[in-house]
Amino acid sequence: MCGIVGYVGNKQVVPLIIDGLRKLEYRGYDSAGIAVVDDDKHLELRRAEGKLRNLEEAIRLNPLDGNYGIGHTRWATHGRPTEENAHPHRDQSGRIVVVHNGIIENYLPLKERLAANGSTFKTETDTEVVAHLIGHYVDEGLGFEEAVRKAVKELKGIFALSIISVDVPDTVIAVREGPPVVIGLGDGEFFVASDIPPILQHTRDVFFLGDREIAVLTKDSVRVTDFDGNVLEPKQQRITWDPIMAEKGGFKHFMLKEIYEQPRAVRDTSQGRVSLDTGKIYLDPMDISDEDLQAVTSIKIAACGTSWHAGLAGKYMIERLARVPVEVDYASEFRYRDPVLSETDLLIVISQSGETADTIAAMREAKQAGCKVLAVCNVQGSMIHREADGTILTHAGPEIGVASTKAFTSQMVALYLFASYIAQVRGMVDETAAKKLAQDLAELPLKIEQLLNDADSIEELSKDFFRVQDFLYLGRGINFPVALEGALKLKEISYIHAEGYPAGEMKHGPNALIDEKLPVVIINTRDENDAASQLRYEKTHSNIVEVKARDGIVVAVLTEGDGMSAKVSDHVIEIPETSDLLGPILSVVPLQLLSYHIAVRRGCDVDQPRNLAKSVTVE
């Protein structure tokens, strides 16, 4: 959701910023712009509606150069996506320039006040108000940094800002109150960005700004203070991601690359955390003791979108293994329902980015009630990682495609690890069972590779369905989250209407939709060693028969060797045998591929679906 790149140093600033913005395209945007200042204190600014290539063309026709600068990709919140409303925005003097992620909730009264003092506004945005407010305080005699500090203390809402001034050479000021801000540390150069990928090829040494913090970047140093001017010592870290991991690596789209990275992501998430000899689970050190977990009376899970589906799968894992009741909430609804919380509740928050605004709000609500909070997150140093009492990092590597794939499967692996761990802590599994859980997990990456080796059959299947208008996905028990996720992937990237439903609810409405034109994807895997799985399989088989009786088109996701459901299905996708709790991680992979190939055949922008953003940092 919007992207910021800023730089001060000795490199060519324009190509560096444009390349950085390109690495942030996955976040979603509808316009872009750049502002730079040269040795003569001359400010140059270019903006363009639409994709980044339009900005690049504007620069080609009217070149610019400078020593330091900021760039932005905008996702419209205030004002239409036009060149005029694109960032950066200037103050009344035209000498201060601002880019902004987030929303300024009190921009209208600020705008009225500034207008009464002589400011003339040229856009519909809340961001222009920030530029004018800073410029107003500079005009009153404050220095650049102090003007920024005074201005941001008046803002209400959530915002990440990067600001430059013609009159303060080789300086970029970055501000955070909500959306993420990453500072990159180089040799005689410093970077600011909304995420790690734009920085990686230049430096792996970074730190994340915290809320209500300001960083002042020059060629020689970076200094961090809070909004009141107190000096802070940021916690520097080294990013282990290889920059190549953030590139397409020969794949047509990031999404396809990330689907194929899932065996590696699953291995990396479980590596070093499981003993095959004893079955024991080793989680990272955290401020949640075994005694805390033994005292837990219930677990809440809060997440958004795909992470919510992972949470639903996690509910089945935890309840099955640890016998602790679990509730799963949309994070966007959690605090608005006034949840009943106690100190013996554990909240698990799940977020790929670690910066999802709704999920952060749910976490803070629970901590205020005295709950311990465990995070499942992919980004070390993110807000959720820093504020949670403990974190299971998923080690999926950078996920660029807006539609989550490897992050989802890694989240389910992390939840499986936690379910196994808390079951051991509470004495619910013996060593034999623990070894079996560990062995099943160890075999998982190879089984995902088997699925990916048969991906051509999924591409062939997409030819039959890319022109349809509606899909229905069905699953029971732990397969229900897979149905939801399969439907979400299809609607996200192909714009086909798709709905996930519990298979047992067919008679309560969805049966009315079934005819000879409706494809129905039914996930009906089974674990022959699990009685509950067998019962679920038989009941879902009956649903397949029901759909066929109404002339529906059945696409069945089945375990290898299943002859019964295969006989009554129009199309069969087979997955390798695995345990009931790990089945969803295998079942979802062919559904990701099916969505991908259908979207490609429809000519959709797979990596950057319309109206969506990778990291939703605004409630």
C-alpha positions as CSV (number, residue, x, y, z in Angstrom):
1,M,0.0,0.0,0.0
2,C,2.0,3.0,-1.4
3,G,5.8,2.9,-1.5
4,I,8.5,5.3,-0.4
5,V,12.2,5.3,-1.4
6,G,14.7,8.0,-0.4
7,Y,18.4,8.3,-0.8
8,V,21.3,10.5,0.2
9,G,24.8,9.6,-0.8
10,N,27.1,9.7,-3.8
11,K,25.3,7.4,-6.3
12,Q,23.2,8.6,-9.1
13,V,20.0,9.3,-7.3
14,V,17.4,9.1,-10.0
15,P,18.1,5.6,-11.3
16,L,18.5,4.4,-7.7
17,I,15.1,5.7,-6.7
18,I,13.3,4.5,-9.8
19,D,14.8,1.0,-9.4
20,G,13.7,1.1,-5.7
21,L,10.2,2.0,-6.7
22,R,10.1,-0.8,-9.2
23,K,10.9,-3.2,-6.3
24,L,7.9,-1.8,-4.4
25,E,5.4,-2.2,-7.3
26,Y,4.0,-5.3,-5.6
27,R,2.5,-3.1,-2.9
28,G,-0.1,-1.7,-5.3
29,Y,-0.3,1.8,-6.7
30,D,-2.0,4.0,-9.3
31,S,0.6,6.9,-9.8
32,A,4.2,7.6,-9.1
33,G,6.6,10.5,-8.7
34,I,10.1,11.6,-7.8
35,A,11.8,14.7,-6.4
36,V,15.6,15.4,-6.3
37,V,17.8,18.4,-5.5
38,D,21.1,19.2,-7.2
39,D,24.3,21.0,-6.1
40,D,22.8,24.4,-7.0
41,K,19.9,23.8,-4.7
42,H,17.6,23.4,-7.7
43,L,14.6,21.2,-7.1
44,E,13.3,18.9,-9.9
45,L,10.0,17.0,-9.7
46,R,8.4,14.5,-12.0
47,R,5.0,12.8,-11.5
48,A,2.8,10.5,-13.7
49,E,-0.5,8.8,-13.4
50,G,-0.6,5.0,-13.8
51,K,2.3,2.6,-13.9
52,L,6.0,3.4,-13.2
53,R,6.8,3.2,-16.9
54,N,4.8,6.4,-17.4
55,L,7.0,8.2,-14.9
56,E,10.1,6.7,-16.6
57,E,8.8,8.1,-19.9
58,A,8.3,11.5,-18.3
59,I,11.9,11.5,-17.1
60,R,13.2,10.4,-20.5
61,L,11.4,13.3,-22.2
62,N,12.4,15.8,-19.5
63,P,15.6,14.5,-17.7
64,L,16.5,15.4,-14.1
65,D,19.4,14.8,-11.8
66,G,20.4,15.5,-8.2
67,N,22.4,14.5,-5.1
68,Y,19.5,13.4,-2.8
69,G,15.9,12.8,-3.3
70,I,12.6,10.9,-2.5
71,G,10.3,8.9,-4.7
72,H,6.8,7.4,-4.2
73,T,4.2,5.0,-5.6
74,R,0.7,6.1,-4.5
75,W,-2.5,4.2,-3.9
76,A,-5.2,6.8,-3.9
77,T,-7.0,7.5,-0.6
78,H,-7.6,11.3,-0.9
79,G,-8.2,12.5,-4.4
80,R,-8.4,10.7,-7.7
81,P,-5.3,8.9,-9.2
82,T,-4.1,11.8,-11.4
83,E,-0.7,13.4,-12.1
84,E,-1.7,16.4,-10.0
85,N,-2.5,14.3,-7.0
86,A,0.5,12.0,-7.3
87,H,3.3,12.5,-4.8
88,P,5.7,14.2,-4.0
89,H,3.9,17.3,-2.8
90,R,5.4,20.8,-2.1
91,D,4.7,23.5,0.4
92,Q,3.7,27.0,-0.4
93,S,7.2,28.1,-1.2
94,G,7.9,25.0,-3.4
95,R,11.1,24.4,-1.4
96,I,10.0,21.6,0.9
97,V,8.8,18.3,-0.6
98,V,6.9,15.4,1.1
99,V,5.9,11.9,0.2
100,H,3.5,10.0,2.5
101,N,2.0,6.6,3.2
102,G,-1.2,6.4,5.3
103,I,-4.0,8.8,6.1
104,I,-4.1,12.1,7.9
105,E,-7.5,12.1,9.6
106,N,-7.5,15.8,10.6
107,Y,-6.2,17.2,7.3
108,L,-9.4,19.3,6.7
109,P,-9.2,21.5,9.8
110,L,-5.4,21.8,9.2
111,K,-6.1,22.8,5.6
112,E,-8.6,25.4,6.6
113,R,-6.2,26.9,9.1
114,L,-3.4,27.0,6.6
115,A,-5.6,28.5,3.9
116,A,-6.6,31.3,6.3
117,N,-2.9,32.0,6.7
118,G,-2.3,32.3,3.0
119,S,-1.6,28.8,1.8
120,T,-2.9,27.9,-1.7
121,F,-3.6,24.2,-2.3
122,K,-3.3,22.7,-5.7
123,T,-4.5,19.1,-5.0
124,E,-7.2,17.1,-3.3
125,T,-4.7,15.2,-1.1
126,D,-4.1,15.1,2.6
127,T,-0.3,14.9,1.9
128,E,-0.1,18.4,0.5
129,V,-1.4,19.7,3.8
130,V,1.6,18.1,5.6
131,A,4.0,19.9,3.2
132,H,2.3,23.2,3.8
133,L,2.3,22.7,7.6
134,I,6.0,22.0,7.7
135,G,6.6,25.0,5.4
136,H,4.5,27.2,7.6
137,Y,6.7,26.5,10.6
138,V,9.9,27.0,8.6
139,D,8.5,30.4,7.6
140,E,7.9,31.2,11.2
141,G,11.7,30.7,11.8
142,L,12.0,27.1,12.9
143,G,14.8,24.9,11.5
144,F,13.9,22.1,9.1
145,E,14.0,19.3,11.6
146,E,12.2,21.3,14.3
147,A,9.5,22.3,11.8
148,V,9.0,18.6,10.9
149,R,8.8,17.7,14.6
150,K,6.3,20.4,15.4
151,A,4.2,19.5,12.4
152,V,4.0,15.8,12.9
153,K,2.9,16.2,16.5
154,E,-0.2,18.0,15.2
155,L,-1.1,15.2,12.8
156,K,-3.8,12.6,13.6
157,G,-4.0,9.3,11.8
158,I,-1.3,7.0,10.6
159,F,1.6,8.1,8.4
160,A,5.0,7.4,7.1
161,L,6.8,10.5,5.7
162,S,9.9,11.2,3.9
163,I,10.8,14.9,3.5
164,I,13.5,17.0,1.8
165,S,14.2,20.7,1.7
166,V,16.1,22.7,-0.9
167,D,17.6,24.8,1.9
168,V,19.1,21.9,3.9
169,P,21.4,20.0,1.5
170,D,22.0,16.3,1.5
171,T,19.4,15.6,4.1
172,V,16.3,13.3,4.1
173,I,14.0,13.2,7.1
174,A,11.9,10.1,7.7
175,V,8.9,9.9,10.1
176,R,6.9,6.9,11.3
177,E,3.5,6.7,13.0
178,G,2.0,3.4,11.8
179,P,3.1,2.3,8.3
180,P,6.6,0.7,8.1
181,V,9.8,2.7,7.6
182,V,13.1,0.9,7.0
183,I,16.4,2.7,7.2
184,G,19.3,1.3,5.2
185,L,22.9,1.9,6.4
186,G,25.7,2.2,3.8
187,D,29.2,3.6,3.6
188,G,28.7,7.4,3.0
189,E,25.1,6.8,2.0
190,F,21.8,6.1,3.7
191,F,18.4,4.9,2.4
192,V,14.8,5.1,3.5
193,A,12.1,2.8,2.2
194,S,8.7,1.2,3.0
195,D,10.1,-2.3,2.8
196,I,13.4,-4.2,2.5
197,P,13.6,-5.1,-1.2
198,P,14.6,-1.6,-2.5
199,I,17.5,-1.5,-0.1
200,L,18.9,-5.1,-0.4
201,Q,21.1,-4.6,-3.4
202,H,22.9,-1.7,-1.7
203,T,23.1,-2.8,1.9
204,R,21.9,-5.5,4.2
205,D,22.4,-3.5,7.4
206,V,19.1,-1.9,8.3
207,F,16.8,-0.8,11.2
208,F,13.1,-0.2,11.4
209,L,11.8,3.0,12.8
210,G,9.3,2.6,15.6
211,D,6.1,4.6,16.0
212,R,6.5,8.3,16.8
213,E,10.2,8.2,15.7
214,I,12.1,10.5,13.4
215,A,15.3,9.7,11.5
216,V,17.5,12.4,10.0
217,L,19.7,11.0,7.2
218,T,22.7,12.8,5.8
219,K,25.7,11.5,3.8
220,D,27.7,11.1,7.0
221,S,25.2,9.8,9.6
222,V,21.7,8.9,10.6
223,R,20.3,10.2,13.9
224,V,17.0,9.0,15.5
225,T,14.8,10.8,18.0
226,D,11.3,10.5,19.2
227,F,8.7,13.2,18.5
228,D,9.8,15.1,21.6
229,G,13.4,15.2,20.5
230,N,14.8,12.6,22.8
231,V,17.7,10.8,21.2
232,L,17.2,7.0,20.6
233,E,19.5,4.2,19.7
234,P,17.9,2.1,17.0
235,K,18.4,-1.7,17.0
236,Q,20.4,-2.5,13.8
237,Q,20.1,-5.9,12.2
238,R,21.5,-7.7,9.2
239,I,19.1,-9.0,6.6
240,T,20.0,-12.5,5.5
241,W,17.9,-12.5,2.3
242,D,19.9,-12.8,-0.9
243,P,18.9,-9.9,-3.2
244,I,18.4,-12.4,-6.0
245,M,15.5,-13.9,-3.9
246,A,13.6,-10.7,-4.6
247,E,14.0,-11.1,-8.4
248,K,12.0,-13.2,-10.7
249,G,14.8,-15.7,-11.4
250,G,13.6,-16.6,-14.9
251,F,9.9,-17.1,-13.9
252,K,7.3,-15.1,-15.8
253,H,5.8,-13.7,-12.6
254,F,6.8,-13.3,-9.0
255,M,3.7,-15.3,-8.0
256,L,4.8,-18.4,-10.0
257,K,8.3,-18.1,-8.6
258,E,7.0,-17.9,-5.1
259,I,4.7,-21.0,-5.6
260,Y,7.9,-22.9,-6.7
261,E,9.8,-21.6,-3.7
262,Q,7.4,-23.3,-1.3
263,P,9.5,-26.5,-0.7
264,R,12.5,-24.3,0.3
265,A,10.3,-22.0,2.4
266,V,8.8,-25.0,4.3
267,R,12.3,-26.4,4.9
268,D,13.6,-23.0,6.1
269,T,10.6,-22.5,8.5
270,S,11.1,-25.9,10.2
271,Q,14.9,-26.1,10.0
272,G,16.6,-26.2,13.4
273,R,13.2,-26.3,15.2
274,V,12.5,-30.0,15.1
275,S,14.4,-33.0,16.4
276,L,13.7,-36.2,14.3
277,D,15.3,-38.3,17.0
278,T,13.0,-37.2,19.8
279,G,10.2,-35.3,18.1
280,K,10.9,-32.3,20.4
281,I,10.2,-28.8,19.0
282,Y,12.5,-25.9,19.7
283,L,11.0,-22.4,19.2
284,D,13.0,-19.2,19.3
285,P,13.4,-17.6,22.8
286,M,10.4,-15.7,23.8
287,D,8.7,-14.0,26.8
288,I,6.1,-16.8,27.0
289,S,7.2,-19.6,29.3
290,D,6.2,-23.2,29.3
291,E,4.3,-22.4,32.6
292,D,2.4,-19.7,30.7
293,L,1.4,-22.2,28.1
294,Q,0.4,-24.7,30.7
295,A,-1.9,-22.1,32.3
296,V,-3.6,-21.0,29.0
297,T,-7.3,-21.7,29.1
298,S,-8.1,-20.5,25.6
299,I,-6.3,-19.3,22.5
300,K,-7.5,-16.5,20.2
301,I,-6.1,-16.1,16.7
302,A,-6.3,-12.7,14.8
303,A,-5.3,-12.2,11.2
304,C,-6.5,-10.8,7.9
305,G,-7.0,-12.3,4.4
306,T,-4.9,-15.3,3.6
307,S,-3.3,-15.2,7.1
308,W,-6.8,-15.6,8.5
309,H,-7.2,-18.8,6.5
310,A,-3.9,-20.0,7.9
311,G,-5.3,-19.2,11.4
312,L,-8.4,-21.4,10.7
313,A,-6.1,-24.3,9.8
314,G,-4.1,-23.6,12.9
315,K,-7.3,-23.9,15.0
316,Y,-7.7,-27.5,13.9
317,M,-4.1,-28.3,14.5
318,I,-4.0,-26.8,18.1
319,E,-7.3,-28.2,19.2
320,R,-6.5,-31.6,17.8
321,L,-3.0,-31.9,19.4
322,A,-3.2,-29.7,22.5
323,R,-6.9,-29.9,23.3
324,V,-7.1,-26.1,24.0
325,P,-10.2,-24.2,22.7
326,V,-9.3,-21.8,19.9
327,E,-11.3,-18.9,18.4
328,V,-10.3,-17.3,15.1
329,D,-11.1,-13.7,14.4
330,Y,-10.6,-11.3,11.5
331,A,-8.2,-8.8,13.0
332,S,-10.3,-6.0,11.4
333,E,-13.3,-7.2,13.6
334,F,-11.4,-8.2,16.7
335,R,-11.3,-5.0,18.8
336,Y,-14.7,-3.8,17.5
337,R,-16.6,-6.7,19.0
338,D,-15.2,-5.8,22.5
339,P,-13.7,-9.2,23.0
340,V,-13.8,-11.0,26.3
341,L,-10.1,-11.4,27.3
342,S,-8.3,-12.6,30.4
343,E,-4.7,-13.1,31.5
344,T,-5.0,-16.8,30.8
345,D,-5.8,-16.2,27.1
346,L,-3.1,-16.4,24.5
347,L,-3.5,-14.3,21.4
348,I,-1.7,-15.5,18.2
349,V,-1.4,-12.8,15.5
350,I,-0.4,-13.8,12.0
351,S,0.9,-11.3,9.4
352,Q,3.3,-11.8,6.4
353,S,4.6,-8.3,6.6
354,G,4.4,-7.8,10.4
355,E,2.9,-4.4,9.6
356,T,-0.8,-5.1,9.0
357,A,-2.6,-2.2,10.8
358,D,-5.7,-4.2,11.9
359,T,-3.5,-7.0,13.2
360,I,-1.3,-4.6,15.2
361,A,-4.5,-3.0,16.7
362,A,-5.7,-6.5,17.8
363,M,-2.4,-7.3,19.3
364,R,-2.3,-4.1,21.3
365,E,-5.9,-4.6,22.5
366,A,-5.0,-8.1,23.8
367,K,-1.8,-6.8,25.5
368,Q,-3.8,-4.1,27.3
369,A,-6.0,-6.9,28.7
370,G,-2.9,-8.7,30.1
371,C,-2.8,-11.4,27.4
372,K,0.5,-12.9,26.2
373,V,0.8,-12.4,22.4
374,L,2.6,-14.8,20.0
375,A,3.3,-13.7,16.5
376,V,3.7,-15.6,13.3
377,C,5.5,-13.3,10.9
378,N,7.8,-13.2,7.9
379,V,9.7,-10.0,8.6
380,Q,12.3,-9.7,11.3
381,G,12.2,-6.3,13.0
382,S,8.7,-5.5,11.9
383,M,6.3,-3.8,14.3
384,I,4.5,-7.0,15.2
385,H,7.8,-8.9,15.7
386,R,9.0,-6.1,18.0
387,E,5.9,-5.8,20.1
388,A,4.8,-9.4,20.5
389,D,6.0,-11.5,23.5
390,G,7.3,-14.1,21.1
391,T,7.6,-14.7,17.4
392,I,7.8,-17.7,15.1
393,L,9.5,-16.2,12.1
394,T,8.5,-18.1,8.9
395,H,11.7,-17.6,7.0
396,A,9.8,-17.6,3.7
397,G,12.0,-14.9,2.2
398,P,10.6,-11.8,0.4
399,E,7.2,-12.3,-1.0
400,I,6.6,-9.8,-3.8
401,G,3.4,-11.1,-5.4
402,V,0.3,-9.5,-3.9
403,A,-1.5,-12.8,-3.7
404,S,0.2,-14.7,-0.9
405,T,1.5,-18.2,-1.6
406,K,4.7,-19.3,0.1
407,A,3.9,-17.1,3.1
408,F,0.6,-19.0,3.6
409,T,2.1,-22.4,3.5
410,S,5.0,-21.2,5.8
411,Q,2.4,-19.8,8.2
412,M,0.7,-23.2,8.4
413,V,4.0,-24.9,9.1
414,A,4.7,-22.4,11.9
415,L,1.3,-23.1,13.4
416,Y,1.9,-26.8,13.1
417,L,5.2,-26.3,15.0
418,F,3.4,-24.3,17.7
419,A,0.6,-26.9,18.0
420,S,3.2,-29.7,18.4
421,Y,5.1,-27.6,20.9
422,I,2.2,-26.6,23.2
423,A,0.9,-30.2,23.0
424,Q,4.3,-31.4,24.3
425,V,4.4,-28.8,27.0
426,R,0.9,-29.7,28.2
427,G,1.6,-33.4,28.1
428,M,-0.9,-34.2,25.3
429,V,1.5,-36.2,23.1
430,D,4.0,-38.9,24.0
431,E,7.4,-39.3,22.4
432,T,6.2,-41.8,19.8
433,A,3.4,-39.4,18.6
434,A,5.9,-36.5,18.7
435,K,8.3,-38.4,16.5
436,K,5.5,-39.1,14.0
437,L,4.5,-35.4,13.9
438,A,8.2,-34.5,13.2
439,Q,8.7,-37.1,10.6
440,D,5.5,-36.1,8.7
441,L,6.8,-32.5,8.6
442,A,10.2,-33.5,7.4
443,E,8.7,-35.3,4.4
444,L,6.6,-32.4,3.4
445,P,9.0,-30.4,1.2
446,L,9.6,-33.4,-1.0
447,K,5.9,-34.0,-1.4
448,I,5.4,-30.3,-2.5
449,E,8.1,-30.8,-5.0
450,Q,6.2,-33.9,-6.4
451,L,3.2,-31.7,-6.8
452,L,5.2,-29.0,-8.6
453,N,6.7,-31.5,-11.0
454,D,3.2,-32.3,-12.2
455,A,2.2,-28.7,-12.7
456,D,1.7,-29.1,-16.4
457,S,-1.6,-31.0,-15.8
458,I,-2.9,-28.0,-13.8
459,E,-2.1,-25.7,-16.7
460,E,-4.0,-28.0,-19.0
461,L,-7.0,-27.9,-16.6
462,S,-7.0,-24.1,-16.7
463,K,-7.9,-24.2,-20.4
464,D,-11.4,-25.6,-19.4
465,F,-12.2,-22.9,-16.9
466,F,-10.7,-19.5,-17.8
467,R,-13.9,-18.3,-19.4
468,V,-16.3,-19.1,-16.6
469,Q,-17.8,-16.4,-14.4
470,D,-18.3,-18.3,-11.1
471,F,-16.5,-21.0,-9.0
472,L,-17.6,-22.7,-5.8
473,Y,-15.0,-24.3,-3.5
474,L,-16.0,-26.8,-0.8
475,G,-14.2,-28.5,2.1
476,R,-14.9,-30.0,5.5
477,G,-13.0,-29.7,8.7
478,I,-9.4,-28.7,8.2
479,N,-10.0,-28.7,4.4
480,F,-12.5,-25.8,4.8
481,P,-9.7,-23.2,5.1
482,V,-8.2,-24.6,1.9
483,A,-11.6,-24.1,0.2
484,L,-11.6,-20.5,1.4
485,E,-8.0,-19.9,0.3
486,G,-8.5,-21.5,-3.1
487,A,-11.5,-19.2,-3.7
488,L,-9.6,-16.1,-2.5
489,K,-6.6,-16.8,-4.8
490,L,-8.9,-17.2,-7.8
491,K,-10.9,-14.0,-7.2
492,E,-7.8,-12.0,-6.3
493,I,-5.8,-12.5,-9.5
494,S,-8.4,-13.6,-12.1
495,Y,-11.3,-11.4,-11.1
496,I,-13.6,-14.5,-11.4
497,H,-16.3,-14.6,-8.6
498,A,-15.4,-17.5,-6.3
499,E,-16.8,-18.5,-3.0
500,G,-15.5,-21.0,-0.4
501,Y,-18.0,-22.9,1.7
502,P,-18.2,-25.6,4.3
503,A,-19.2,-28.8,2.4
504,G,-21.8,-29.7,5.0
505,E,-23.6,-26.4,4.4
506,M,-24.5,-27.2,0.7
507,K,-28.1,-28.0,1.5
508,H,-28.5,-24.7,3.3
509,G,-28.3,-22.5,0.2
510,P,-25.4,-23.2,-2.2
511,N,-27.2,-26.1,-3.8
512,A,-29.4,-23.5,-5.6
513,L,-26.4,-22.3,-7.5
514,I,-25.3,-25.6,-9.0
515,D,-26.0,-26.3,-12.7
516,E,-24.1,-27.6,-15.7
517,K,-22.0,-24.4,-16.0
518,L,-20.7,-24.2,-12.4
519,P,-17.3,-25.6,-11.6
520,V,-17.2,-26.9,-8.0
521,V,-13.7,-27.5,-6.5
522,I,-14.1,-30.1,-3.7
523,I,-11.2,-30.8,-1.4
524,N,-11.6,-34.4,-0.1
525,T,-8.3,-35.7,1.0
526,R,-8.0,-38.4,3.6
527,D,-5.5,-39.9,6.1
528,E,-6.3,-43.6,6.3
529,N,-4.7,-43.8,9.7
530,D,-7.1,-41.2,11.2
531,A,-10.6,-42.1,12.0
532,A,-11.9,-38.5,12.0
533,S,-10.4,-38.0,8.6
534,Q,-12.1,-41.1,7.3
535,L,-15.5,-40.0,8.5
536,R,-14.9,-36.5,7.0
537,Y,-13.9,-38.1,3.7
538,E,-17.1,-40.2,3.5
539,K,-19.3,-37.3,4.2
540,T,-17.6,-35.1,1.6
541,H,-17.8,-37.9,-0.9
542,S,-21.6,-37.6,-0.5
543,N,-21.3,-33.9,-1.4
544,I,-19.5,-34.8,-4.6
545,V,-22.3,-37.1,-5.5
546,E,-24.8,-34.4,-4.7
547,V,-23.1,-31.9,-7.0
548,K,-23.0,-34.4,-9.8
549,A,-26.7,-35.2,-9.3
550,R,-27.3,-31.5,-10.2
551,D,-25.0,-31.6,-13.2
552,G,-22.3,-29.5,-11.6
553,I,-18.7,-29.8,-12.8
554,V,-16.6,-31.4,-10.1
555,V,-12.9,-30.7,-9.7
556,A,-11.8,-33.0,-6.9
557,V,-8.6,-32.6,-4.9
558,L,-7.9,-36.2,-3.7
559,T,-5.2,-38.2,-2.0
560,E,-3.3,-40.5,-4.4
561,G,-4.9,-43.9,-4.9
562,D,-8.4,-42.7,-4.1
563,G,-10.6,-44.6,-6.5
564,M,-14.0,-43.9,-4.9
565,S,-14.3,-40.1,-5.2
566,A,-12.2,-40.1,-8.4
567,K,-14.9,-42.2,-10.2
568,V,-17.6,-39.6,-9.7
569,S,-15.5,-36.5,-10.4
570,D,-15.0,-34.8,-13.7
571,H,-11.5,-33.7,-13.0
572,V,-9.1,-35.1,-10.4
573,I,-6.0,-33.4,-8.8
574,E,-4.0,-35.9,-6.7
575,I,-1.8,-35.0,-3.8
576,P,0.7,-37.3,-2.1
577,E,-0.4,-39.1,1.1
578,T,0.3,-37.2,4.3
579,S,-1.1,-36.7,7.8
580,D,-4.5,-35.1,8.2
581,L,-3.0,-32.0,9.8
582,L,-0.5,-31.4,7.0
583,G,-2.9,-32.2,4.1
584,P,-4.0,-28.5,3.7
585,I,-0.4,-27.5,2.9
586,L,-0.3,-29.9,0.0
587,S,-3.9,-29.3,-1.1
588,V,-3.5,-25.6,-1.6
589,V,-0.5,-25.8,-3.9
590,P,-2.4,-27.1,-7.0
591,L,-5.2,-24.5,-6.3
592,Q,-2.6,-21.8,-6.3
593,L,-1.4,-23.0,-9.7
594,L,-4.9,-23.3,-11.0
595,S,-5.7,-19.7,-10.1
596,Y,-2.4,-18.6,-11.6
597,H,-2.8,-20.3,-14.9
598,I,-6.5,-19.2,-15.2
599,A,-5.5,-15.6,-14.5
600,V,-2.7,-15.7,-17.1
601,R,-5.0,-17.0,-19.7
602,R,-7.4,-14.2,-18.9
603,G,-4.6,-11.6,-19.4
604,C,-4.7,-10.4,-15.8
605,D,-1.9,-8.6,-14.0
606,V,-1.0,-11.6,-11.8
607,D,1.5,-9.9,-9.5
608,Q,-0.4,-6.7,-9.0
609,P,-4.1,-7.3,-9.0
610,R,-6.3,-4.2,-9.4
611,N,-7.4,-2.4,-6.2
612,L,-5.2,-4.6,-4.0
613,A,-2.0,-3.9,-2.0
614,K,0.6,-6.3,-0.5
615,S,0.8,-4.7,2.9
616,V,-2.4,-3.2,4.2
617,T,-1.1,-0.6,6.7
618,V,-4.4,1.5,6.9
619,E,-7.4,0.2,8.8
